[in-house]
Amino acid sequence: MASVTLTSTKFPVGTVVGAYSPVYDRHFEGKPSGTPVETATVASTGKLTFPSLPDGNYALWAEVGGVNANVQLLHVPWVAPGSLFERIKAQREAVGAI
């Protein structure tokens, strides 16, 4: 788990945004199913910070002015430099491809 901070123009200041996982379960025309893994509120600086979001893929969703607003988030751990083979293997493990 790590702190994740991002800025998106889709979510205005004060909006509560939910991080839903797995990302492939979400609905493109509405709110994702289930409950969010974590929620965060957009700060006055426009930044959105999830303090303890587990590594993975997420659909960030909020209702903004009666309209569904969503953003895809890929949150994977940093991979230390190494050989190309080691970096590819670590990245595949991080996203669950192995």
N, C-alpha and C positions, 0 to 999 in steps of 0.2 A: 504494500500500500504506500501511496505517496500523495503529496499535495499536487494538485493539477490546477493551473491558472490559465485562463484563456480570455480572449476578447472576441465578441461577435456582435455585429450590428443587428442581428435578428432578435436579440433580447435587450429591451430597454432597461435602464436603471430601475432597480426595485423589483424586477421580475424574479419569481422563484422558479428555478429550472431544475428538472429532475433528470438524473442519469439512469437510463434504462438499459438493462442487459438481459439476454444477449441481443445484440443489435439486429440480428436477422429475424427476431420475433416482432419487431415493431410494425406498425401500420402506417403506410405512407399517407393516408388521408385522415388520420386521427391520432388520438392519444395511444401510445404504446400500451400493450397489455401488461398486467401485473403492477407491482409497486416499484418505485425507483430504488436503486441501490443506495443512492445518496442524493440529497437536494442541496442547492446553494442559491443565494440571492445575489443578483448583479449589484455590485458596489457603485458608489457615485463616480468612481473613476472609469466605469464601464467594464471592469474586470469581473470575471466569474471564477471563484475559487472553490474547488472541492477538496477539503482538507485531508481526506483519507480514502481516496478512490482506488480500489484494487486494479491491478493491471488488466487490460482487456479492451474490447470494442464496446462502445456505448452509443445510444441514440440520446442526445440531449433534447428534451422536449419541454415546451411551455405553451400556454395559450396566451397570445398577445393580441389584444383588441378583438377577441372573438375568433381569431384565426390560429390554426396550428402552426407553430414555428419549431423546426427541428434542425439539428446539426449532427453530423457524424463525428465521433471522436474515437481515434485509435490511440490508446494509452498503453504503451509497452515500455518495459524497462530499458535503460540505456545499455548498449552492448559495448563492452570494452574492445578496443582495437586488437586484432589478431589476424590470422590468415583469413583469406576470403572464405574458405571452407568453414572455419570456426565461426565467423560472423553470420554466415547463412544458416548454419545449424542452430546457433543461439536465437536468431530471429524467428526461425520456424518453430522452435520450442516455445518461444514467448507468445506466439499467436495460436498455439495449439495444433500446428500442422504436422507434428510428429507424435 
